Amino acid sequence: MDQDPRNRGAEPASSESHAAERLSMELLRLRPWFVYRTWRRAVKEGQGRVRGLGSLFGVLEGLLTLRGEHLARYRFAREDLDFEGARILDVACGLGYGWRNRRGSGLVVGADLDHSAVREGAAHFGGQDRAFLVANGLHLPFRGSSFDLITCFETLEHVPDPERLLAEIRRVLSTDGVLAISTPNRDATHPGTSRSDRPVNPYHEFELSVEEFRDLLAAFFGETVLYRQKGKAWDQTTGSGAERPRGALGRVVGILDRFRSIGENTEVKPLDAEEQPQYVLAVCHKPRTVPQG
């Protein structure tokens, strides 16, 4: 028998990566010891080529960028898709950090395979309208049409059976409900490869091109609008090198320019037709009739 989403759990499965989730948790908290440990690992693996404060700033920039990308997706969902009284499900929620600043009313349920993430999320962000549970995205423990808005960010590529995940999400999405989902764009991360090629990232089961992502979603959802993160100039810094002071001061100004560019480069923006961004985010509407195929 189906139960209220506040009270129902499910047994975890191995389809999503606990190790990747733990990394995401550490990135969100960005504790000094984690930055230092990551820097020391970079120094060790760099065999002497990664040294000094410059490399430390590089590691910190990379961590802040990943953190900024994560938070920008949730900011987009809160500001552009959320509405008063909406029932929200966050699939692979981790700590549930993304929905912590929600302004409106309505239940937010965070579901994740990682027991420790669910416990910590509930301790820090749980409340009357905030529920956390251990659940497998391939077997969501909710009645059909339970949620008005579902977020599923950077999770699809970790799942061996993405079609099953999307079918489950569609099942628990209400009529006229909306899914916000993101994934890396293979043509940007590993150009020249195919879906059948094993990704370099050891936690990814596969990676999709923009066209493959669109076609996969079309098999389960109706109207779909694509957005991007880190588009045309995602790997460029702001500011002009010619205008910077020379020497050490110029290097400091350059570092500050890069940190200032993180927020702009991680924002979610409409996808241009020929653009190949690093990440693709889709906003999908549940069809009134189930697609055939």
C-alpha positions in Angstrom: 0.0 0.0 0.0 1.3 3.4 -0.9 2.0 5.7 2.0 2.4 9.4 2.7 5.8 10.6 1.2 6.8 11.9 4.6 6.8 8.4 6.1 7.9 6.0 3.4 11.4 4.7 2.7 12.9 2.2 0.3 15.9 -0.1 0.3 19.0 1.4 -1.4 20.5 0.0 -4.6 23.8 0.3 -6.3 22.7 2.2 -9.4 23.9 5.5 -8.3 27.4 6.3 -6.9 27.8 6.8 -3.2 31.3 8.0 -3.7 30.2 10.7 -6.1 27.5 11.8 -3.7 30.0 12.0 -0.8 32.2 14.3 -3.0 29.2 16.5 -3.7 28.5 16.8 0.0 32.0 17.9 0.7 31.9 20.4 -2.1 28.8 22.0 -0.7 30.3 22.4 2.7 33.7 23.4 1.3 35.5 22.8 4.5 39.1 24.1 4.7 40.5 20.6 5.3 38.8 19.3 2.2 40.3 22.1 0.1 43.8 21.4 1.6 43.5 17.6 1.1 42.4 18.1 -2.5 45.3 20.4 -3.1 47.8 18.0 -1.6 46.5 15.2 -3.8 46.9 17.5 -6.8 50.5 18.2 -5.8 51.3 14.6 -5.3 49.7 13.5 -8.6 51.3 16.4 -10.4 54.8 15.0 -9.6 56.2 18.4 -8.7 54.5 20.4 -11.5 51.7 21.6 -9.2 53.2 23.8 -6.5 52.7 26.9 -4.4 49.8 29.2 -3.8 48.9 29.4 -7.4 48.0 25.7 -7.5 46.1 26.1 -4.3 44.0 28.9 -5.8 43.5 26.7 -8.9 42.1 23.9 -6.8 39.9 26.3 -4.8 38.6 27.8 -8.1 37.7 24.3 -9.4 35.9 23.4 -6.2 34.0 26.7 -6.1 33.0 26.2 -9.7 31.6 22.7 -9.1 29.8 24.1 -6.1 28.5 27.1 -8.1 27.2 24.8 -10.8 25.3 22.7 -8.4 23.7 25.7 -6.6 22.9 27.5 -9.8 20.6 24.6 -11.0 18.6 24.8 -7.8 18.4 28.6 -8.0 17.0 28.3 -11.5 14.4 25.8 -10.3 13.4 27.9 -7.3 13.2 31.2 -9.3 11.7 30.0 -12.6 9.7 26.8 -11.9 8.6 26.7 -8.3 5.2 28.1 -7.2 3.2 28.5 -4.0 2.0 25.2 -2.6 3.9 23.1 -5.1 4.8 19.5 -4.0 8.5 19.0 -4.8 10.6 15.8 -5.1 14.4 16.1 -5.3 15.8 12.8 -6.7 19.3 12.1 -5.6 19.1 15.1 -3.2 22.2 14.6 -1.2 22.1 16.9 1.8 19.0 18.7 0.4 21.0 21.8 0.3 19.6 23.1 -3.0 16.1 23.6 -1.7 17.1 25.1 1.7 16.2 28.7 0.7 12.8 27.9 -0.7 10.4 30.9 0.0 7.0 29.4 -0.8 5.0 26.8 1.1 4.4 23.2 0.1 6.1 19.9 0.8 9.7 19.3 -0.4 10.9 15.6 -0.3 14.5 14.7 -0.7 15.2 11.1 -1.8 18.7 9.6 -1.9 20.5 6.3 -1.7 23.1 7.5 0.7 22.0 6.9 4.3 24.4 9.4 5.8 23.4 12.1 3.4 19.7 11.6 4.3 20.5 11.7 8.0 22.5 14.8 7.7 20.1 16.5 5.4 17.2 15.8 7.8 19.2 17.1 10.7 20.1 20.4 9.1 17.3 21.1 6.7 14.4 18.9 7.8 11.2 20.5 9.2 7.4 20.6 8.9 7.5 20.9 5.1 10.9 19.2 4.5 11.1 15.4 4.5 14.1 13.2 3.7 14.1 9.5 3.0 16.4 6.7 1.6 15.0 5.7 -1.7 16.0 4.3 -5.1 15.1 6.5 -8.1 14.3 3.3 -10.0 11.6 2.3 -7.5 10.2 5.5 -6.1 7.9 4.7 -3.1 5.1 7.2 -3.9 1.7 7.0 -5.5 1.3 8.2 -9.1 0.9 12.0 -9.6 2.3 12.8 -6.2 4.5 15.8 -7.1 4.1 19.0 -9.1 7.9 19.6 -9.6 10.7 17.1 -9.7 14.4 18.0 -9.8 17.0 15.4 -10.8 20.4 17.1 -11.4 23.6 15.3 -12.6 22.1 11.9 -11.8 20.9 10.4 -15.1 24.5 9.5 -16.2 25.1 7.5 -13.0 22.1 5.1 -13.6 22.6 1.9 -15.7 18.9 2.1 -16.8 18.0 5.7 -17.4 14.8 4.8 -19.2 13.5 3.2 -16.0 14.4 6.3 -14.0 12.6 8.6 -16.4 9.5 6.3 -16.4 9.4 6.4 -12.6 9.7 10.1 -12.5 6.9 10.5 -15.1 4.7 8.1 -13.0 5.0 10.2 -9.8 4.7 13.6 -11.6 1.3 15.2 -11.5 -0.7 16.1 -14.6 0.9 19.2 -16.1 3.8 18.6 -13.7 7.4 19.7 -14.5 10.7 17.9 -14.4 14.0 19.8 -14.3 16.9 17.4 -15.1 20.5 18.0 -16.1 23.4 15.9 -17.5 26.9 16.5 -19.0 27.1 17.1 -22.7 29.4 14.4 -24.2 30.2 16.5 -27.2 31.8 19.1 -24.9 33.3 16.8 -22.3 34.6 14.0 -24.6 34.1 15.0 -28.2 34.4 12.3 -30.8 33.1 9.5 -28.6 29.7 7.7 -28.6 27.2 6.7 -25.9 28.6 3.2 -25.9 32.1 4.4 -25.0 32.9 4.2 -21.4 33.2 7.8 -20.0 36.5 9.0 -18.4 34.6 9.8 -15.2 34.6 6.4 -13.4 31.2 7.2 -11.7 29.4 7.7 -15.1 27.7 4.8 -16.8 27.4 6.8 -20.0 27.3 10.4 -21.3 24.8 11.8 -23.9 25.0 14.4 -26.6 22.5 17.2 -26.7 20.5 15.4 -29.4 20.6 12.1 -27.6 19.4 13.8 -24.4 16.5 15.5 -26.2 15.5 12.2 -27.9 15.6 10.3 -24.6 13.4 12.8 -22.9 11.0 12.9 -25.8 10.1 9.2 -25.3 8.7 10.1 -21.8 7.7 13.7 -21.8 5.8 16.3 -23.8 7.1 19.8 -24.3 10.8 20.1 -23.4 12.9 23.2 -23.3 16.7 23.0 -23.2 19.1 25.2 -21.2 22.8 25.2 -20.7 25.5 25.8 -18.2 29.0 26.9 -19.2 28.2 27.7 -22.8 30.2 29.4 -25.5 32.7 31.1 -23.2 32.6 28.7 -20.3 36.4 28.2 -20.2 37.2 31.9 -20.6 37.9 34.4 -17.8 36.6 37.9 -17.5 38.7 41.0 -17.6 41.5 42.0 -20.0 45.0 40.8 -19.4 46.3 43.9 -21.1 44.8 46.0 -18.4 46.3 44.1 -15.5 49.3 45.3 -13.5 52.5 43.3 -14.2 54.2 40.9 -11.8 52.7 39.4 -8.7 49.9 42.1 -8.5 48.8 41.2 -12.0 48.6 37.5 -11.1 46.5 38.4 -8.1 44.2 40.5 -10.2 43.9 37.6 -12.7 42.9 35.2 -9.9 40.3 37.6 -8.7 38.9 37.9 -12.2 38.6 34.2 -12.5 36.7 34.0 -9.1 34.4 36.8 -10.2 33.6 34.9 -13.4 32.5 31.7 -11.6 29.0 33.0 -10.9 28.4 34.2 -14.4 29.7 31.1 -16.1 27.7 28.7 -14.0 24.3 30.4 -14.5 21.6 28.5 -16.3 20.7 30.2 -19.7 18.8 29.3 -22.8 20.6 26.9 -25.2 21.6 28.3 -28.6 20.9 26.0 -31.5 24.5 25.3 -32.4 26.0 25.6 -28.9 27.8 22.8 -27.2 27.8 23.6 -23.5 29.4 21.5 -20.8 26.1 20.8 -19.1 22.5 20.6 -20.5 19.5 21.2 -18.4 16.0 20.3 -19.6 12.6 21.5 -18.4 10.1 18.8 -19.3 6.3 18.8 -19.0 4.4 15.6 -18.3 2.1 14.7 -21.3 -1.6 14.2 -20.7 -1.3 10.9 -22.6 1.6 8.4 -22.3 4.0 8.5 -25.3 3.9 5.4 -27.4 7.1 3.5 -28.1 
